[in-house]
């Protein structure tokens, strides 16, 4: 791609501000936030991201005039031998699409968080952390901006690691809470470790790219890979497979998806930011950004598509058996990410990006809506019990859907917008999710039948578990005192939900069949893709399955709403299968058996056998210490005493002998001194005489 250099002097030149504004926001709050209070902190953090959104809008307008984009050099960064990696921002239709989505949705989440965290920090008993939360929140957006704007693998990796760090900080934000007082801290650590495995894959891919193509800049690597042709086939396949490993970490695909459900330990705005706008979209974006390499590696592309489809179906089955309102959405996110990964694996990059954008709208809506419900239940719980346990004593879980019910009549605004988000996720026309999901299903039906079958099954389960959730949460009678006392939240929380609901309603217009607006926009970066024709068969099947799933959910959960303490109606008919779904197919337990226990045993063996017995007891004590003692003993007895001390003693004896001889000459008698003088004169005269004769 040839970038416009002249355009850099225009609006493109403002693009570094898209990173600078969130960084400035966190710095201002770091210095002044606590001193000036919550309103100041929330305003600064939200305004910083809103300004970044304004910059993204300007970049979009600039691309309308210069669709070829621009490469904006920020600074010379790394130059080591032949390696030269400047810090440059790549402005093209792909990066700007991500900029608009991330900053736009993040702005709404920040505004929502300003109201949500006011109550959350008090429910958790530490109002002082309000400012810290928004510092981390702004840092998260800044890191994501670095990730999506970089023009090289290395710059992208800086943002890649940045969002990983922020996820750790925010998932474990209430690190002293959770199961046994460390549950949230363990959730943060789990996310960090799982992503380090994916990051290892990204690093190996980056090393291979530089080794084979002598550059880390995207365009240079792509050009060299295309020029190398079949000769680079193995290298490109390995690079793309390792990139896939990286994507399975960030975008929570099999086998590294296990961290994302535990990320629910963070405050609800964190869940929305991670699941909708930032971290989990990184893997999909990275595969799309490197589409040239995946096009040259058909084996890798097939693996990507199958991994995505398998993840979509597998995660959807788990969502059916969950009771935590946020964990249902978490597994839904994993499943929907599977749709996106499958799409880009099949080469349908526009469809994948289309679903990424629409999913950001309705998944942010659903997570923030769930937070509104949770906040309403917590208010009801505190109003009913004054914060001292539940009505019957013990611990009360405000996220358990079994403790809800009847919320539709108590939180009408939240119910309305949540229903829109749920229907969009279920793929009901004409909401955004219908158009984006249908485009992926259409591509799969044309190119990969196994992927189509898995995605279609996942779509059916999606509609079912969302219907189950809506009926359990909003219909029937309250199943707890807290739910009975719940009430709607203030406008600062509700208004962002309304905006996201509007986007979920209208977002499908971004790429309507026949118009393909997003496709034409992205073709400047991704190349022209054959726009799929609308299929009434595929759309009809998916819609019929979604409606059937919702009807089934209504018959089970809606027609006869659950009563208090009533078991799930599908638990008994499904038996062990429901237990497997509820226990997440025991994947965590399997990983614990396969990896964690082996790791603990290996570390114990290394600590006892290698470190204690071999290294300390034998090598340290027998080899090092004993050898040192033998060496010092020889030095003391074999060298120091006979050589050093012997030489000193011999010198002393020699000096003593000389002194003794000289002492005998000093007799004190004049006659003896006269003889010595005479002898000296005779010797001198003899010397001069001999010298004169010679």
C-alpha positions as CSV (number, residue, x, y, z in Angstrom):
1,X,0.0,0.0,0.0
2,X,1.3,3.5,-0.9
3,X,0.6,6.0,1.9
4,X,-0.1,9.6,1.3
5,X,2.8,11.7,2.5
6,X,1.3,15.0,1.6
7,X,-1.8,14.2,3.7
8,X,0.3,13.9,6.8
9,X,0.4,17.7,7.1
10,X,-3.4,17.7,7.3
11,X,-5.7,15.9,9.8
12,X,-3.6,12.8,9.6
13,X,-0.9,14.7,11.5
14,X,-3.2,14.9,14.5
15,X,-3.3,11.1,14.9
16,X,-0.7,10.9,17.7
17,X,-3.2,12.7,19.9
18,X,-5.4,9.6,19.9
19,X,-2.8,8.1,22.2
20,X,-1.8,11.4,23.9
21,X,-5.3,12.3,25.1
22,X,-5.9,9.1,27.2
23,X,-2.3,9.4,28.6
24,X,-2.9,13.0,29.5
25,X,-6.1,12.0,31.2
26,X,-4.5,9.4,33.4
27,X,-1.6,11.8,34.3
28,X,-4.0,14.6,35.3
29,X,-5.9,12.2,37.5
30,X,-2.7,10.8,38.9
31,X,-1.7,14.2,40.1
32,X,-5.0,15.9,40.9
33,X,-7.7,13.2,40.9
34,X,-7.9,12.4,44.6
35,X,-7.5,16.0,45.6
36,X,-10.3,17.3,43.4
37,X,-12.8,14.5,43.9
38,X,-14.9,11.9,42.0
39,X,-16.7,14.3,39.6
40,X,-13.4,15.8,38.4
41,X,-11.8,12.4,38.0
42,X,-14.8,10.9,36.1
43,X,-15.0,14.0,33.9
44,X,-11.3,14.1,33.0
45,X,-11.2,10.4,32.2
46,X,-14.3,10.5,30.1
47,X,-13.3,13.7,28.3
48,X,-9.8,12.3,27.5
49,X,-11.4,9.3,25.7
50,X,-14.1,11.5,24.1
51,X,-11.3,13.7,22.7
52,X,-9.6,10.6,21.3
53,X,-12.9,9.7,19.6
54,X,-12.9,13.2,18.1
55,X,-9.4,12.6,16.6
56,X,-10.6,9.2,15.2
57,X,-13.5,11.0,13.5
58,X,-11.1,13.5,11.9
59,X,-9.0,10.5,10.7
60,X,-12.1,9.0,9.1
61,X,-12.9,12.3,7.4
62,X,-9.3,12.6,6.2
63,X,-9.6,9.1,4.7
64,X,-12.6,10.1,2.7
65,X,-10.3,12.5,0.8
66,X,-7.2,10.3,0.9
67,X,-8.4,6.7,1.1
68,X,-4.8,5.5,0.6
69,X,-4.1,6.6,4.1
70,X,-0.9,7.9,5.7
71,X,2.0,6.8,7.7
72,X,2.8,9.3,10.5
73,X,6.3,9.1,11.9
74,X,6.3,9.9,15.6
75,X,10.0,9.2,16.5
76,X,13.0,7.2,15.5
77,X,12.7,4.3,18.0
78,X,15.0,1.3,17.6
79,X,18.1,1.1,15.4
80,X,20.4,-1.9,16.0
81,X,22.5,-3.0,13.1
82,X,20.2,-3.8,10.2
83,X,17.1,-3.6,12.4
84,X,15.4,-0.3,12.2
85,X,11.9,0.1,13.8
86,X,10.6,3.7,13.9
87,X,7.6,4.6,16.0
88,X,5.1,5.2,13.3
89,X,1.3,5.3,13.2
90,X,-0.5,3.6,10.3
91,X,-3.6,5.4,9.3
92,X,-5.8,3.4,7.0
93,X,-9.4,2.3,6.8
94,X,-8.7,-0.8,9.0
95,X,-6.9,1.0,11.8
96,X,-9.4,3.9,11.8
97,X,-12.4,1.5,11.9
98,X,-10.9,0.1,15.1
99,X,-10.1,3.6,16.4
100,X,-13.7,4.8,15.9
101,X,-15.1,1.6,17.5
102,X,-12.7,1.5,20.5
103,X,-12.9,5.2,21.4
104,X,-16.6,5.6,20.7
105,X,-17.7,2.6,22.8
106,X,-15.0,3.3,25.4
107,X,-16.4,6.9,25.9
108,X,-19.8,5.5,26.7
109,X,-18.3,3.0,29.1
110,X,-16.3,5.7,30.8
111,X,-19.4,7.8,31.3
112,X,-21.3,4.8,32.6
113,X,-18.4,3.9,34.9
114,X,-18.4,7.4,36.4
115,X,-21.8,6.7,37.9
116,X,-21.3,2.9,38.5
117,X,-18.1,3.2,40.4
118,X,-19.5,5.9,42.7
119,X,-21.6,3.1,44.3
120,X,-19.3,0.2,43.7
121,X,-16.4,1.6,45.6
122,X,-18.7,2.2,48.6
123,X,-20.3,-1.2,48.4
124,X,-16.8,-2.7,48.4
125,X,-15.8,-0.4,51.3
126,X,-13.0,1.6,49.7
127,X,-14.1,4.9,48.1
128,X,-10.4,6.0,47.8
129,X,-9.9,3.6,44.8
130,X,-12.2,5.6,42.5
131,X,-9.4,7.6,41.1
132,X,-7.1,4.6,40.7
133,X,-9.8,2.9,38.7
134,X,-10.0,5.6,36.1
135,X,-6.2,5.9,35.8
136,X,-6.1,2.2,34.9
137,X,-9.1,2.7,32.6
138,X,-7.4,5.5,30.6
139,X,-4.3,3.5,30.4
140,X,-6.3,0.6,28.9
141,X,-7.6,2.8,26.1
142,X,-4.1,4.3,25.5
143,X,-2.6,0.8,25.2
144,X,-5.3,-0.3,22.8
145,X,-4.6,2.8,20.6
146,X,-1.0,1.8,20.4
147,X,-1.9,-1.7,19.4
148,X,-4.2,-0.8,16.6
149,X,-2.2,2.2,15.3
150,X,1.3,0.6,15.0
151,X,2.7,0.0,11.6
152,X,5.0,-2.9,12.8
153,X,4.9,-6.1,14.7
154,X,7.0,-4.6,17.4
155,X,4.8,-1.5,17.9
156,X,1.7,-3.7,17.9
157,X,3.4,-5.9,20.5
158,X,3.9,-2.9,22.9
159,X,0.2,-2.2,22.8
160,X,-0.5,-6.0,23.0
161,X,1.5,-6.2,26.3
162,X,-0.1,-2.9,27.5
163,X,-3.6,-4.2,27.3
164,X,-2.5,-7.4,29.0
165,X,-1.1,-5.4,31.9
166,X,-4.2,-3.3,32.2
167,X,-6.4,-6.4,32.2
168,X,-4.4,-7.8,35.1
169,X,-4.7,-4.5,37.0
170,X,-8.5,-4.2,36.4
171,X,-9.6,-7.8,36.7
172,X,-7.8,-7.9,40.1
173,X,-8.9,-4.4,41.0
174,X,-10.6,-5.7,44.2
175,X,-7.7,-8.0,44.7
176,X,-8.4,-8.7,48.4
177,X,-11.9,-10.0,47.7
178,X,-13.4,-13.1,46.1
179,X,-13.1,-16.7,47.3
180,X,-11.0,-17.0,50.4
181,X,-10.0,-13.4,50.1
182,X,-7.8,-14.0,47.1
183,X,-10.3,-15.1,44.4
184,X,-10.1,-11.8,42.5
185,X,-6.3,-11.8,42.7
186,X,-6.1,-15.3,41.3
187,X,-8.5,-14.3,38.5
188,X,-6.1,-11.5,37.5
189,X,-3.1,-13.9,37.7
190,X,-4.9,-16.4,35.6
191,X,-5.5,-13.9,32.9
192,X,-1.9,-12.8,33.0
193,X,-0.5,-16.3,32.8
194,X,-2.8,-17.5,30.0
195,X,-2.0,-14.4,28.0
196,X,1.8,-14.9,28.5
197,X,1.4,-18.3,26.7
198,X,-0.2,-16.5,23.8
199,X,2.4,-13.8,23.9
200,X,5.1,-16.4,23.6
201,X,3.5,-17.4,20.3
202,X,3.4,-13.8,19.1
203,X,7.1,-13.4,20.0
204,X,8.1,-16.5,18.1
205,X,6.1,-15.3,15.1
206,X,7.9,-12.0,15.3
207,X,11.3,-13.6,15.5
208,X,10.6,-15.8,12.5
209,X,9.3,-12.8,10.5
210,X,12.5,-10.9,11.1
211,X,14.7,-13.9,10.5
212,X,13.1,-14.7,7.1
213,X,12.1,-11.3,5.9
214,X,14.6,-9.0,7.7
215,X,12.0,-6.5,8.8
216,X,9.3,-6.0,11.4
217,X,7.3,-3.4,9.5
218,X,4.1,-4.9,8.2
219,X,4.3,-3.6,4.6
220,X,7.9,-4.7,4.2
221,X,7.2,-8.2,5.6
222,X,4.2,-8.6,3.4
223,X,6.1,-7.5,0.3
224,X,9.0,-9.8,1.0
225,X,6.7,-12.8,1.8
226,X,4.8,-12.3,-1.5
227,X,8.0,-11.9,-3.5
228,X,9.4,-15.1,-2.0
229,X,6.5,-17.1,-3.1
230,X,6.4,-20.9,-2.5
231,X,10.0,-20.8,-1.1
232,X,8.7,-19.1,2.0
233,X,5.7,-21.4,2.4
234,X,6.9,-23.2,5.5
235,X,8.2,-20.0,7.2
236,X,4.9,-18.2,6.5
237,X,2.9,-21.2,7.8
238,X,4.9,-21.3,11.0
239,X,4.6,-17.5,11.4
240,X,0.8,-17.6,11.0
241,X,0.3,-20.6,13.3
242,X,2.3,-18.9,16.1
243,X,0.2,-15.7,15.4
244,X,-2.9,-17.9,15.9
245,X,-1.5,-19.0,19.3
246,X,-1.2,-15.3,20.2
247,X,-4.7,-14.7,19.1
248,X,-6.1,-17.6,21.1
249,X,-4.7,-15.8,24.2
250,X,-6.0,-12.3,23.6
251,X,-9.2,-13.3,21.9
252,X,-10.0,-16.2,24.2
253,X,-10.1,-19.1,21.8
254,X,-9.5,-22.8,22.4
255,X,-7.3,-23.7,24.3
256,X,-6.6,-20.4,26.1
257,X,-10.1,-19.1,26.6
258,X,-10.2,-20.1,30.3
259,X,-9.1,-16.7,31.6
260,X,-12.0,-14.7,30.2
261,X,-14.9,-16.0,32.4
262,X,-12.8,-15.4,35.5
263,X,-12.3,-11.8,34.3
264,X,-15.8,-11.2,35.6
265,X,-14.0,-10.6,39.0
266,X,-13.4,-7.0,37.9
267,X,-16.0,-4.3,38.2
268,X,-18.7,-4.5,35.5
269,X,-17.3,-1.5,33.4
270,X,-14.1,-3.5,33.2
271,X,-16.0,-6.5,31.8
272,X,-17.6,-4.2,29.2
273,X,-14.3,-2.6,28.2
274,X,-12.5,-6.0,27.9
275,X,-15.3,-7.9,26.2
276,X,-16.6,-5.2,23.8
277,X,-14.0,-2.6,22.9
278,X,-10.4,-3.5,23.8
279,X,-8.5,-6.6,24.7
280,X,-10.5,-9.5,23.2
281,X,-10.7,-7.8,19.8
282,X,-6.9,-7.6,19.6
283,X,-6.5,-11.1,18.2
284,X,-9.1,-10.7,15.5
285,X,-7.6,-7.4,14.5
286,X,-4.1,-8.9,14.4
287,X,-5.2,-11.7,12.1
288,X,-7.0,-9.2,9.9
289,X,-3.9,-6.9,9.8
290,X,-1.7,-9.8,8.7
291,X,-4.2,-11.2,6.2
292,X,-1.5,-11.2,3.5
293,X,0.5,-13.8,5.4
294,X,-2.6,-15.9,6.1
295,X,-3.6,-15.8,2.5
296,X,-0.2,-17.3,1.7
297,X,-0.7,-20.0,4.3
298,X,-4.0,-21.9,3.5
299,X,-3.3,-24.6,6.1
300,X,-3.1,-21.9,8.8
301,X,-6.2,-20.2,7.5
302,X,-8.1,-23.5,7.7
303,X,-6.9,-24.1,11.3
304,X,-8.0,-20.6,12.2
305,X,-11.5,-21.2,10.8
306,X,-11.9,-24.5,12.6
307,X,-10.6,-23.2,15.9
308,X,-13.0,-20.3,15.7
309,X,-16.0,-22.4,14.9
310,X,-15.2,-25.0,17.6
311,X,-14.8,-22.2,20.2
312,X,-18.1,-20.6,19.1
313,X,-20.0,-23.9,19.7
314,X,-18.1,-25.0,22.8
315,X,-18.5,-21.7,24.6
316,X,-22.2,-21.5,23.7
317,X,-22.9,-24.9,25.3
318,X,-21.3,-23.7,28.6
319,X,-23.3,-20.5,28.6
320,X,-26.5,-22.5,28.7
321,X,-25.6,-23.9,32.2
322,X,-24.4,-20.7,33.9
323,X,-26.3,-18.8,36.7
324,X,-24.0,-15.8,37.0
325,X,-25.5,-13.1,34.8
326,X,-22.0,-11.9,33.8
327,X,-20.6,-15.3,33.1
328,X,-23.4,-16.1,30.7
329,X,-22.2,-13.0,28.8
330,X,-18.6,-13.9,29.2
331,X,-19.1,-17.3,27.5
332,X,-21.2,-15.5,25.0
333,X,-18.3,-13.2,24.2
334,X,-16.0,-16.2,23.7
335,X,-18.5,-17.8,21.4
336,X,-19.0,-14.6,19.3
337,X,-15.3,-14.1,19.1
338,X,-15.3,-17.6,17.6
339,X,-17.6,-16.3,14.9
340,X,-15.1,-13.5,14.1
341,X,-12.1,-15.8,14.1
342,X,-13.8,-18.3,11.9
343,X,-14.7,-15.5,9.5
344,X,-11.2,-14.1,9.2
345,X,-9.9,-17.7,8.9
346,X,-12.1,-18.3,5.9
347,X,-10.8,-15.0,4.3
348,X,-14.1,-13.1,5.0
349,X,-12.2,-10.3,6.7
350,X,-15.0,-7.7,6.1
351,X,-17.6,-10.0,7.7
352,X,-15.3,-10.6,10.6
353,X,-14.7,-6.9,11.2
354,X,-18.4,-6.1,10.7
355,X,-19.3,-8.6,13.4
356,X,-16.5,-7.2,15.6
357,X,-18.0,-3.7,15.4
358,X,-21.7,-4.7,15.9
359,X,-20.7,-7.1,18.7
360,X,-19.0,-4.2,20.4
361,X,-22.3,-2.3,20.4
362,X,-24.6,-5.0,21.8
363,X,-22.1,-6.7,24.0
364,X,-21.2,-3.4,25.7
365,X,-24.9,-2.8,26.1
366,X,-25.4,-6.2,27.7
367,X,-22.5,-6.0,30.1
368,X,-23.4,-2.5,31.1
369,X,-27.0,-3.5,31.3
370,X,-26.1,-6.4,33.6
371,X,-24.1,-4.0,35.7
372,X,-27.3,-1.8,36.0
373,X,-29.2,-4.9,37.1
374,X,-26.5,-5.9,39.6
375,X,-26.4,-2.3,40.9
376,X,-30.2,-2.3,41.3
377,X,-30.1,-5.6,43.1
378,X,-27.3,-4.4,45.4
379,X,-29.3,-1.2,46.2
380,X,-32.3,-3.4,46.9
381,X,-30.2,-5.7,49.1
382,X,-28.8,-2.8,51.1
383,X,-32.2,-1.2,51.4
384,X,-33.8,-4.4,52.7
385,X,-31.0,-5.6,55.0
386,X,-28.9,-2.5,55.6
387,X,-25.9,-4.3,54.2
388,X,-25.9,-7.1,56.8
389,X,-26.2,-10.3,54.8
390,X,-29.3,-11.5,53.0
391,X,-32.7,-11.7,54.5
392,X,-32.0,-15.2,55.8
393,X,-28.5,-14.6,56.9
394,X,-25.3,-15.6,55.0
395,X,-23.8,-14.3,51.8
396,X,-25.9,-12.8,49.1
397,X,-24.7,-12.9,45.5
398,X,-26.2,-10.0,43.5
399,X,-25.0,-11.6,40.2
400,X,-26.8,-14.9,40.6
401,X,-29.8,-14.9,38.2
402,X,-31.6,-17.2,40.7
403,X,-31.7,-14.2,43.1
404,X,-33.4,-12.0,40.5
405,X,-36.7,-12.2,38.7
406,X,-39.3,-9.5,38.1
407,X,-36.7,-6.9,37.3
408,X,-38.6,-5.9,34.2
409,X,-41.2,-4.1,36.2
410,X,-38.7,-2.5,38.6
411,X,-36.1,-1.4,36.1
412,X,-38.1,-0.7,32.9
413,X,-35.5,1.4,31.1
414,X,-32.8,-1.2,31.8
415,X,-35.1,-4.0,30.7
416,X,-36.0,-2.3,27.4
417,X,-32.4,-1.7,26.3
418,X,-31.3,-5.1,27.6
419,X,-33.9,-6.8,25.5
420,X,-32.6,-4.9,22.4
421,X,-29.1,-6.1,23.1
422,X,-30.3,-9.7,23.7
423,X,-32.2,-9.8,20.5
424,X,-29.3,-8.3,18.6
425,X,-27.0,-11.0,20.0
426,X,-29.6,-13.7,19.2
427,X,-29.5,-12.5,15.5
428,X,-33.1,-11.4,15.2
429,X,-33.7,-9.0,12.2
430,X,-33.4,-6.1,11.7
431,X,-31.0,-5.6,14.6
432,X,-27.3,-5.3,14.0
433,X,-26.3,-8.8,15.0
434,X,-28.6,-10.4,12.4
435,X,-26.7,-8.7,9.5
436,X,-23.2,-9.3,10.8
437,X,-23.7,-12.9,11.9
438,X,-25.7,-13.8,8.8
439,X,-22.7,-12.6,6.6
440,X,-20.4,-15.0,8.4
441,X,-22.9,-17.9,8.1
442,X,-23.3,-17.2,4.4
443,X,-19.5,-17.3,3.9
444,X,-19.2,-20.5,5.9
445,X,-22.1,-22.1,3.9
446,X,-20.2,-21.4,0.7
447,X,-16.6,-22.3,1.7
448,X,-16.6,-24.6,4.7
449,X,-19.5,-26.9,5.6
450,X,-18.2,-28.1,9.0
451,X,-17.6,-24.5,10.1
452,X,-21.2,-23.6,8.9
453,X,-22.7,-26.5,10.9
454,X,-20.8,-25.5,14.1
455,X,-21.6,-21.8,13.8
456,X,-25.3,-22.5,13.1
457,X,-25.5,-24.7,16.2
458,X,-23.8,-22.0,18.2
459,X,-26.3,-19.4,16.8
460,X,-29.2,-21.6,18.0
461,X,-27.7,-22.0,21.5
462,X,-27.0,-18.2,21.6
463,X,-30.6,-17.4,21.1
464,X,-31.6,-20.0,23.7
465,X,-29.3,-18.9,26.5
466,X,-30.1,-15.3,26.0
467,X,-33.8,-16.1,26.1
468,X,-33.1,-18.1,29.3
469,X,-31.3,-15.1,30.8
470,X,-33.9,-12.5,30.0
471,X,-36.7,-14.7,31.3
472,X,-34.8,-15.5,34.5
473,X,-33.8,-12.0,35.2
474,X,-36.7,-9.8,34.1
475,X,-39.8,-12.0,34.1
476,X,-41.9,-13.6,36.9
477,X,-41.8,-12.5,40.5
478,X,-38.8,-11.5,42.5
479,X,-37.0,-14.5,44.0
480,X,-35.2,-12.5,46.7
481,X,-35.8,-9.6,49.0
482,X,-33.1,-7.7,47.1
483,X,-34.8,-8.1,43.8
484,X,-38.1,-7.0,45.3
485,X,-36.5,-3.8,46.5
486,X,-34.5,-3.1,43.3
487,X,-35.0,0.2,41.5
488,X,-33.9,1.9,38.3
489,X,-30.5,3.6,38.3
490,X,-29.8,7.3,37.7
491,X,-29.5,8.8,34.1
492,X,-25.6,8.8,34.2
493,X,-25.9,5.0,34.0
494,X,-29.0,4.6,31.9
495,X,-28.2,7.1,29.1
496,X,-25.1,5.3,27.8
497,X,-27.3,2.2,27.6
498,X,-29.8,4.0,25.5
499,X,-27.0,5.2,23.1
500,X,-25.6,1.6,22.8
501,X,-29.2,0.3,22.2
502,X,-29.5,2.8,19.3
503,X,-26.2,1.5,17.9
504,X,-27.4,-2.1,18.3
505,X,-30.6,-1.3,16.4
506,X,-29.0,0.7,13.6
507,X,-25.5,-0.8,13.4
508,X,-26.5,-3.3,10.7
509,X,-26.6,-0.3,8.3
510,X,-22.8,-0.3,8.2
511,X,-22.8,-3.1,5.7
512,X,-26.3,-3.8,4.5
513,X,-26.6,-6.4,1.7
514,X,-26.4,-4.7,-1.7
515,X,-24.7,-1.6,-0.3
516,X,-21.7,-3.2,1.5
517,X,-20.6,0.2,2.8
518,X,-18.0,-1.3,5.2
519,X,-16.7,-3.6,2.6
520,X,-16.0,-0.8,0.2
521,X,-14.4,1.2,3.0
522,X,-12.1,-1.6,4.1
523,X,-11.1,-2.6,0.5
524,X,-8.6,0.2,0.5
525,X,-6.6,-1.7,3.2
526,X,-7.7,-5.3,2.8
527,X,-8.1,-5.4,-1.0
528,X,-11.3,-6.1,-2.8
529,X,-13.3,-9.0,-1.4
530,X,-16.2,-10.6,-3.3
531,X,-19.3,-9.2,-1.6
532,X,-21.5,-12.1,-0.6
533,X,-25.0,-11.9,-2.0
534,X,-27.8,-12.0,0.5
535,X,-29.2,-15.5,0.9
536,X,-32.8,-15.9,1.9
537,X,-32.1,-19.5,2.7
538,X,-29.2,-18.9,5.1
539,X,-31.0,-15.9,6.7
540,X,-34.3,-17.8,6.9
541,X,-32.7,-20.8,8.6
542,X,-30.7,-18.7,11.1
543,X,-33.8,-16.6,11.9
544,X,-36.0,-19.6,12.2
545,X,-33.6,-21.3,14.5
546,X,-33.2,-18.2,16.7
547,X,-37.0,-17.8,17.0
548,X,-37.3,-21.5,17.8
549,X,-34.6,-21.2,20.5
550,X,-36.3,-18.2,22.0
551,X,-39.6,-20.0,22.0
552,X,-38.1,-23.0,23.7
553,X,-36.6,-20.7,26.3
554,X,-40.0,-19.1,26.8
555,X,-41.7,-22.5,27.2
556,X,-39.2,-23.5,29.9
557,X,-38.5,-20.2,31.7
558,X,-41.1,-17.7,30.6
559,X,-44.4,-19.5,30.6
560,X,-43.8,-20.7,34.1
561,X,-41.2,-18.4,35.7
562,X,-38.9,-19.8,38.3
563,X,-40.0,-19.6,41.9
564,X,-37.6,-18.9,44.8
565,X,-35.1,-21.7,45.4
566,X,-36.5,-23.7,42.5
567,X,-33.9,-25.7,40.6
568,X,-33.3,-25.0,36.9
569,X,-36.0,-26.7,34.9
570,X,-33.5,-28.2,32.5
571,X,-31.3,-29.6,35.2
572,X,-33.3,-32.8,35.8
573,X,-34.0,-33.7,32.2
574,X,-30.4,-33.1,31.1
575,X,-29.0,-34.8,34.2
576,X,-25.2,-35.2,34.0
577,X,-25.1,-33.1,30.8
578,X,-26.4,-30.0,32.6
579,X,-23.9,-30.6,35.4
580,X,-21.1,-30.7,32.7
581,X,-22.4,-27.4,31.2
582,X,-22.6,-25.8,34.6
583,X,-19.1,-27.0,35.5
584,X,-17.8,-25.7,32.1
585,X,-17.0,-29.2,30.9
586,X,-14.4,-29.4,33.7
587,X,-11.9,-27.7,31.5
588,X,-10.3,-25.8,34.4
589,X,-10.1,-29.1,36.4
590,X,-8.5,-30.8,33.4
591,X,-5.9,-28.0,33.0
592,X,-5.3,-28.3,36.7
593,X,-4.7,-32.0,36.4
594,X,-2.7,-31.8,33.2
595,X,-0.7,-28.7,33.8
596,X,-0.9,-27.2,37.3
597,X,-0.5,-30.4,39.3
598,X,2.3,-31.6,37.1
599,X,3.9,-28.2,37.4
600,X,3.6,-28.2,41.2
601,X,5.0,-31.7,41.4
602,X,7.8,-30.8,39.1
603,X,8.6,-27.6,41.1
604,X,8.5,-29.7,44.3
605,X,10.9,-32.3,42.8
606,X,13.2,-29.5,41.6
607,X,13.1,-27.9,45.0
608,X,13.8,-31.1,46.9
609,X,15.8,-33.3,44.7
610,X,17.6,-30.7,42.5
611,X,17.9,-27.7,44.7
612,X,18.2,-29.3,48.2
613,X,19.8,-32.7,47.7
614,X,21.8,-32.1,44.6
615,X,22.6,-28.4,44.5
616,X,22.7,-27.6,48.2
617,X,23.6,-30.9,50.0
618,X,26.0,-32.3,47.4
619,X,27.2,-29.6,45.0
620,X,27.2,-26.8,47.5
621,X,28.4,-28.7,50.6
622,X,30.4,-31.5,49.1
623,X,31.9,-29.8,46.0
624,X,32.0,-26.1,46.6
625,X,32.3,-25.9,50.4
626,X,34.5,-29.0,50.8
627,X,36.6,-28.0,47.9
628,X,37.0,-24.6,49.2
629,X,38.0,-26.0,52.6
630,X,40.6,-28.3,51.0
631,X,42.0,-25.5,48.9
632,X,42.3,-23.1,51.8
633,X,43.9,-25.8,54.0
634,X,46.5,-26.5,51.2
635,X,47.1,-22.8,50.8
636,X,47.6,-22.4,54.6
637,X,49.7,-25.5,55.3
638,X,51.2,-26.3,51.9
639,X,52.0,-22.9,50.5
640,X,51.6,-20.1,53.1
641,X,53.7,-21.8,55.9
642,X,56.5,-23.4,53.9
643,X,56.8,-20.8,51.1
644,X,55.6,-17.4,52.3
645,X,56.5,-17.9,56.0
646,X,59.7,-19.9,55.1
647,X,60.9,-17.1,52.8
648,X,60.3,-14.5,55.4
649,X,62.1,-16.6,58.1
650,X,65.1,-17.2,55.8
651,X,65.4,-13.5,55.1
652,X,65.2,-12.7,58.8
653,X,68.0,-15.3,59.5
654,X,70.2,-13.8,56.7
655,X,69.8,-10.3,58.1
656,X,70.5,-11.6,61.6
657,X,73.7,-13.3,60.4
658,X,74.9,-10.2,58.6
659,X,74.1,-8.1,61.6
660,X,75.9,-10.5,63.9
661,X,79.0,-10.3,61.7
662,X,78.9,-6.5,61.6
663,X,78.4,-6.4,65.4
664,X,81.7,-8.3,65.9
665,X,83.5,-5.6,63.9
666,X,82.2,-2.9,66.3
667,X,84.5,-3.9,69.2
668,X,85.2,-0.4,70.6
669,X,89.0,-0.7,70.5
670,X,90.9,2.0,68.5
671,X,93.6,-0.5,67.6
672,X,91.1,-2.6,65.8
673,X,89.7,0.3,63.9
674,X,93.3,1.4,62.9
675,X,93.9,-2.1,61.5
676,X,90.6,-1.8,59.5
677,X,91.6,1.6,58.1
678,X,95.1,0.2,57.2
679,X,93.5,-2.7,55.5
680,X,91.2,-0.5,53.6
681,X,94.1,1.8,52.4
682,X,96.1,-1.2,51.3
683,X,93.1,-2.5,49.3
684,X,92.5,0.8,47.7
685,X,96.2,1.3,46.7
686,X,96.3,-2.2,45.4
687,X,93.2,-1.5,43.3
688,X,94.7,1.7,41.8
689,X,98.1,0.0,41.2
690,X,96.6,-2.9,39.4
691,X,94.4,-0.6,37.3
692,X,97.3,1.6,36.3
693,X,99.4,-1.3,35.3
694,X,96.7,-2.7,33.1
